[in-house]
Amino acid sequence: MHPDVVVVGAGIIGAACAQALSARGLDVVVIDRCGPASGTSAAGEGNVLVSDKEPGPELELAVASRALWPSLAEDCELARSVEWEEKGGLVVATTPDAAEPLRAFAAKQRAAGIDACELTVSEALTHEPHLNPEITAAVHYLQDAQLNPVKATRALLRGIKVINADVSTTDGRSVTTSTGVISCGAVVNATGPWARHFGVNVLPRRGVVLVTTPIPGTIRHKVYDADYVGAVASGDADLQTSGVVESTQAGTVLIGSSRQRKGFDDTIESKVLKALARKAVALFPMLTDVPVMRAYGGFRPYAPDHLPIIGPDPRTPGLWHATGHEGAGVGLAPATGRLLAELLTGATPHVDPRPFRVDRPEVMV
């Protein structure tokens, strides 16, 4: 076996990179110790968001990805199978003090080309009849969408060889695995929160999600309180929570969001579950009477400067990185895969790659 590219990591980012490289005619092999979508991609909510990003490089990558997802799903005959929904998002302020910052953030996004429509409380309740009428402001984001991340990852990998093995070392032209050495033309590190093993400063950031019993049609959008944007952008290691509520096609409701940097400790703590439940009920009081079926958690790949790492490693010829997307991997995956493939093949990048380069001071280890 001598593929053109070995992608290490079979999550949504690795799958998108493999798909984009394969679409350009390269022979690609993907290696993952546990199989497709077995790590971070299985522990998320499947969000494709523009609503939570400040104007700048990450928002540009998100907009490019949002434009790619529908055509990618259609080309791969995935739209129905991956549960693609262009449901839109609703961001609300729950206190008087939070209203003006939410409106100011939306204004900055509109200036950057995002469809962010301010709503009155009455209009917000028309969009979401069960929403708490005590909210103080609301912004509707038509571009926000959702899909099933596990199904999307597996669909992107359709037709691509996936090997279950541990990777111990790489020199950029080969990978040493638990089943042997594979020579190749290039190696892509798409291992998410485990990417530090490949020499980049990525740390695990723990998140937990609650899942309720089905209540089909009750919640129509992804709805979250304005605190969510600040939690995403924060570098604090301590527990942070914000109210995030959305339904799935099966009718269950997903409740988040929490963030903690506590290494790879996967303990689900009762204090986190209680905080998530309280904030969800603050958004939708009717959830008080809806049973929670289960909770699950995972590790987001956190980069200290809050930007993904995409491109070649200047220290190791042949080694490339696509990681550090934190909780935005699903939304950023198509543009990340395309950008990585463009850079690796020498094509003109569709977005500016410089903000995501590997040799940023915060990233090199």
C-alpha positions as CSV (number, residue, x, y, z in Angstrom):
1,M,0.0,0.0,0.0
2,H,1.4,3.4,-1.0
3,P,-1.4,6.0,-1.1
4,D,-0.9,9.6,-2.1
5,V,-2.2,10.8,1.3
6,V,-2.9,9.2,4.7
7,V,-5.4,11.1,6.8
8,V,-5.1,10.3,10.5
9,G,-8.5,10.7,12.1
10,A,-11.9,9.6,10.8
11,G,-14.0,12.4,12.4
12,I,-15.9,15.0,10.4
13,I,-12.8,17.0,9.6
14,G,-10.7,14.0,8.5
15,A,-13.7,12.8,6.5
16,A,-14.0,16.2,4.8
17,C,-10.3,16.3,4.0
18,A,-10.3,12.8,2.6
19,Q,-13.4,13.5,0.5
20,A,-11.9,16.7,-0.9
21,L,-8.6,15.0,-1.7
22,S,-10.2,12.0,-3.3
23,A,-12.4,14.3,-5.4
24,R,-9.2,15.8,-6.8
25,G,-8.0,12.3,-7.9
26,L,-5.7,11.5,-5.1
27,D,-5.5,8.0,-3.6
28,V,-6.5,8.5,0.1
29,V,-6.4,6.1,3.1
30,V,-7.9,7.1,6.4
31,I,-6.6,5.7,9.7
32,D,-8.5,5.9,13.0
33,R,-8.0,3.8,16.1
34,C,-11.8,3.3,16.7
35,G,-13.4,3.9,13.3
36,P,-15.4,6.7,11.7
37,A,-17.1,9.3,13.9
38,S,-16.1,7.5,17.1
39,G,-14.7,10.5,19.0
40,T,-15.6,14.2,19.0
41,S,-17.9,14.0,16.0
42,A,-20.2,11.6,17.8
43,A,-20.4,13.9,20.8
44,G,-21.7,17.0,19.2
45,E,-25.1,18.4,18.1
46,G,-24.4,18.7,14.4
47,N,-24.5,22.5,14.1
48,V,-23.6,24.4,11.0
49,L,-23.5,27.9,12.4
50,V,-22.6,31.5,11.4
51,S,-24.5,33.1,14.3
52,D,-21.8,32.5,16.9
53,K,-18.7,33.9,15.1
54,E,-17.2,37.4,15.2
55,P,-16.4,38.9,11.8
56,G,-13.0,37.7,10.7
57,P,-11.2,34.5,9.4
58,E,-13.4,31.9,11.2
59,L,-16.6,33.5,10.0
60,E,-15.3,33.6,6.5
61,L,-14.5,29.9,6.7
62,A,-17.9,29.3,8.2
63,V,-19.7,31.2,5.4
64,A,-17.7,29.2,2.8
65,S,-18.6,26.0,4.5
66,R,-22.3,26.9,4.8
67,A,-22.3,27.4,1.0
68,L,-20.7,24.1,0.4
69,W,-22.8,21.8,2.6
70,P,-26.0,21.7,0.6
71,S,-24.2,21.0,-2.7
72,L,-21.9,18.5,-1.0
73,A,-24.9,16.7,0.4
74,E,-26.7,16.7,-2.9
75,D,-23.6,15.5,-4.8
76,C,-23.1,12.6,-2.4
77,E,-26.9,11.9,-2.3
78,L,-26.7,12.7,1.4
79,A,-29.3,15.3,2.1
80,R,-31.9,12.9,3.5
81,S,-29.6,10.4,5.0
82,V,-27.6,13.0,7.0
83,E,-30.7,14.7,8.3
84,W,-29.8,18.1,6.7
85,E,-32.1,20.9,7.9
86,E,-31.9,24.5,7.0
87,K,-33.8,25.4,10.2
88,G,-32.2,28.7,11.0
89,G,-31.2,29.9,14.5
90,L,-32.7,32.2,17.1
91,V,-30.4,34.0,19.5
92,V,-32.1,35.6,22.5
93,A,-31.1,37.9,25.4
94,T,-32.6,36.8,28.7
95,T,-31.8,39.9,30.7
96,P,-32.0,43.7,30.0
97,D,-28.2,44.0,30.2
98,A,-27.7,41.4,27.5
99,A,-30.0,43.0,24.9
100,E,-27.8,45.7,23.6
101,P,-24.6,43.6,23.3
102,L,-26.7,41.1,21.3
103,R,-27.9,43.8,18.9
104,A,-24.4,45.2,18.5
105,F,-23.0,41.8,17.7
106,A,-25.7,41.2,15.1
107,A,-25.0,44.6,13.6
108,K,-21.3,43.7,13.2
109,Q,-22.3,40.4,11.5
110,R,-24.7,42.2,9.1
111,A,-21.9,44.5,8.1
112,A,-19.9,41.3,7.3
113,G,-22.7,40.0,5.1
114,I,-24.5,37.7,7.5
115,D,-28.3,37.5,7.4
116,A,-29.0,38.6,11.0
117,C,-32.6,39.9,11.4
118,E,-33.6,41.6,14.7
119,L,-37.0,40.5,16.0
120,T,-39.4,42.0,18.5
121,V,-40.3,39.7,21.4
122,S,-43.7,39.1,19.7
123,E,-42.0,38.1,16.4
124,A,-39.7,35.8,18.3
125,L,-42.7,34.1,19.9
126,T,-44.2,33.6,16.5
127,H,-41.1,31.7,15.5
128,E,-40.9,29.8,18.7
129,P,-44.3,29.8,20.5
130,H,-43.0,28.0,23.6
131,L,-40.1,30.5,24.2
132,N,-40.0,32.3,27.5
133,P,-41.9,35.6,26.9
134,E,-39.6,37.4,29.3
135,I,-36.8,37.5,26.8
136,T,-35.5,41.1,26.1
137,A,-34.2,40.8,22.5
138,A,-33.9,38.3,19.7
139,V,-32.0,37.9,16.4
140,H,-33.0,35.4,13.7
141,Y,-30.2,33.8,11.7
142,L,-31.5,32.3,8.5
143,Q,-28.2,30.6,7.5
144,D,-27.9,28.4,10.6
145,A,-28.4,24.7,9.9
146,Q,-28.1,21.3,11.4
147,L,-27.3,17.7,10.4
148,N,-26.4,14.4,12.0
149,P,-22.6,14.4,12.4
150,V,-22.1,10.7,12.6
151,K,-24.1,10.0,9.5
152,A,-22.4,12.9,7.6
153,T,-19.0,11.6,8.6
154,R,-19.7,8.1,7.4
155,A,-21.3,9.4,4.2
156,L,-18.3,11.6,3.3
157,L,-16.0,8.5,3.8
158,R,-18.1,6.4,1.4
159,G,-15.8,4.8,-1.1
160,I,-12.6,5.7,0.8
161,K,-10.5,3.1,2.5
162,V,-10.6,3.3,6.3
163,I,-8.2,1.3,8.5
164,N,-8.7,0.8,12.2
165,A,-5.3,1.1,13.8
166,D,-3.3,3.2,16.3
167,V,-0.7,5.6,14.8
168,S,2.5,6.0,16.8
169,T,4.8,8.1,14.6
170,T,5.0,9.8,11.3
171,D,7.8,11.5,9.4
172,G,5.4,13.1,6.8
173,R,6.1,10.4,4.2
174,S,5.0,7.4,6.2
175,V,3.0,6.4,9.3
176,T,3.9,3.7,11.7
177,T,0.7,2.0,12.9
178,S,-0.2,-0.9,15.2
179,T,-0.6,-3.0,12.1
180,G,2.5,-1.9,10.2
181,V,4.2,1.0,8.3
182,I,2.3,2.7,5.5
183,S,4.4,4.8,3.0
184,C,2.7,7.7,1.4
185,G,3.1,11.1,-0.3
186,A,1.7,13.1,2.6
187,V,0.1,12.8,6.0
188,V,-2.8,14.8,7.3
189,N,-3.2,15.2,11.1
190,A,-7.0,15.4,11.6
191,T,-7.0,13.9,15.1
192,G,-9.0,16.7,16.8
193,P,-8.3,17.0,20.5
194,W,-5.5,14.4,20.3
195,A,-3.6,16.6,17.8
196,R,-0.9,17.6,20.3
197,H,0.7,14.2,19.6
198,F,1.6,15.6,16.2
199,G,3.2,18.7,17.5
200,V,0.5,21.4,17.6
201,N,-0.9,23.1,20.6
202,V,-4.4,21.7,20.8
203,L,-6.1,20.9,24.1
204,P,-9.3,18.9,24.9
205,R,-12.2,21.1,26.0
206,R,-15.0,19.0,27.5
207,G,-18.7,19.5,26.6
208,V,-21.9,17.7,27.7
209,V,-25.3,17.4,26.1
210,L,-28.6,16.4,27.6
211,V,-31.2,14.5,25.4
212,T,-34.9,14.6,26.2
213,T,-37.7,12.3,25.3
214,P,-39.3,13.1,21.9
215,I,-41.6,16.1,21.6
216,P,-41.8,16.5,17.8
217,G,-42.5,19.9,16.3
218,T,-42.3,21.7,19.7
219,I,-39.0,23.5,19.1
220,R,-38.4,24.7,15.5
221,H,-34.9,26.4,15.5
222,K,-31.6,26.2,17.2
223,V,-32.2,28.6,20.1
224,Y,-29.5,29.8,22.4
225,D,-29.0,32.7,24.8
226,A,-26.5,35.4,24.1
227,D,-24.1,34.1,26.7
228,Y,-23.1,31.3,24.3
229,V,-21.0,33.6,22.1
230,G,-18.9,34.7,25.0
231,A,-18.4,31.1,26.2
232,V,-17.2,30.0,22.8
233,A,-14.7,32.9,22.6
234,S,-13.5,32.5,26.2
235,G,-10.2,30.9,27.1
236,D,-11.2,30.2,30.7
237,A,-10.5,26.6,31.8
238,D,-13.3,26.6,34.4
239,L,-16.8,25.5,33.8
240,Q,-18.9,27.7,31.6
241,T,-22.5,27.1,30.6
242,S,-25.0,28.7,28.4
243,G,-28.5,27.8,27.3
244,V,-28.7,26.0,24.0
245,V,-31.8,24.1,22.9
246,E,-32.7,22.5,19.6
247,S,-34.7,19.5,18.3
248,T,-33.6,16.6,16.1
249,Q,-35.6,15.0,13.3
250,A,-36.5,12.2,15.7
251,G,-38.2,14.8,17.9
252,T,-35.7,14.6,20.8
253,V,-34.4,17.8,22.2
254,L,-30.7,18.4,22.6
255,I,-29.7,20.7,25.5
256,G,-26.3,22.3,26.0
257,S,-23.9,23.9,26.2
258,S,-21.0,23.4,28.6
259,R,-17.2,24.0,28.3
260,Q,-14.4,22.9,30.6
261,R,-10.7,22.3,30.2
262,K,-10.1,19.3,32.5
263,G,-7.8,17.2,30.3
264,F,-9.3,13.9,29.1
265,D,-11.4,13.4,32.2
266,D,-14.7,12.1,30.8
267,T,-16.7,12.2,34.1
268,I,-20.2,13.6,33.6
269,E,-20.8,15.8,36.6
270,S,-24.2,16.4,38.2
271,K,-23.4,20.1,38.6
272,V,-23.0,20.5,34.9
273,L,-26.3,18.6,34.1
274,K,-28.2,20.8,36.6
275,A,-26.7,24.0,35.2
276,L,-27.7,23.0,31.6
277,A,-31.2,22.0,32.7
278,R,-31.7,25.3,34.5
279,K,-30.7,27.4,31.5
280,A,-32.8,25.3,29.1
281,V,-35.9,25.8,31.3
282,A,-35.1,29.6,31.4
283,L,-35.4,29.6,27.6
284,F,-38.3,27.2,27.4
285,P,-40.3,26.8,30.6
286,M,-42.3,24.0,29.2
287,L,-39.2,21.8,29.3
288,T,-39.7,21.5,33.1
289,D,-42.1,18.6,32.5
290,V,-40.1,16.9,29.7
291,P,-38.0,13.9,30.9
292,V,-34.3,13.7,30.1
293,M,-33.4,10.3,28.6
294,R,-29.6,10.5,28.7
295,A,-26.5,12.7,28.7
296,Y,-23.4,12.3,26.6
297,G,-20.1,14.2,26.4
298,G,-17.0,14.6,24.4
299,F,-13.8,16.6,23.9
300,R,-13.6,19.6,21.5
301,P,-10.1,20.4,20.0
302,Y,-9.3,23.8,21.6
303,A,-6.6,26.1,20.1
304,P,-5.6,28.9,22.4
305,D,-6.2,31.6,19.8
306,H,-9.6,30.1,18.8
307,L,-8.8,29.6,15.2
308,P,-8.5,26.2,13.3
309,I,-5.1,25.0,12.3
310,I,-5.0,24.2,8.5
311,G,-1.9,23.7,6.4
312,P,1.6,22.3,6.1
313,D,3.9,21.9,9.0
314,P,7.1,23.8,8.3
315,R,9.1,21.5,10.6
316,T,8.2,18.2,8.9
317,P,7.9,18.1,5.1
318,G,4.9,16.1,4.1
319,L,3.0,16.6,7.3
320,W,-0.2,18.6,7.2
321,H,-2.7,19.7,9.9
322,A,-6.5,20.1,9.9
323,T,-7.5,20.5,13.6
324,G,-8.3,23.0,16.3
325,H,-12.0,23.7,15.3
326,E,-13.2,23.3,18.9
327,G,-17.1,23.0,18.7
328,A,-17.4,24.2,15.1
329,G,-16.0,21.2,13.3
330,V,-19.2,20.2,11.6
331,G,-19.9,23.7,10.4
332,L,-16.4,24.3,9.2
333,A,-15.6,20.8,7.7
334,P,-16.4,21.3,4.0
335,A,-14.3,24.5,3.6
336,T,-11.5,23.0,5.8
337,G,-11.4,19.9,3.6
338,R,-11.4,22.0,0.4
339,L,-8.8,24.4,1.7
340,L,-6.5,21.6,2.8
341,A,-6.9,19.9,-0.6
342,E,-6.2,23.2,-2.4
343,L,-3.0,23.8,-0.5
344,L,-1.8,20.3,-0.8
345,T,-2.3,20.2,-4.5
346,G,-1.1,23.7,-5.3
347,A,-4.5,25.0,-6.3
348,T,-5.7,28.6,-5.6
349,P,-7.3,28.7,-2.1
350,H,-10.9,29.7,-2.0
351,V,-10.3,31.5,1.4
352,D,-7.2,33.2,2.7
353,P,-5.2,30.4,4.4
354,R,-2.8,32.7,6.3
355,P,-4.9,33.1,9.5
356,F,-4.9,29.2,9.9
357,R,-1.2,28.6,9.3
358,V,0.6,26.1,11.5
359,D,3.5,28.4,12.5
360,R,1.4,30.8,14.6
361,P,3.1,31.4,18.0
362,E,0.1,30.1,19.9
363,V,0.1,26.8,17.9
364,M,3.6,25.6,17.7
365,V,4.8,23.2,20.4
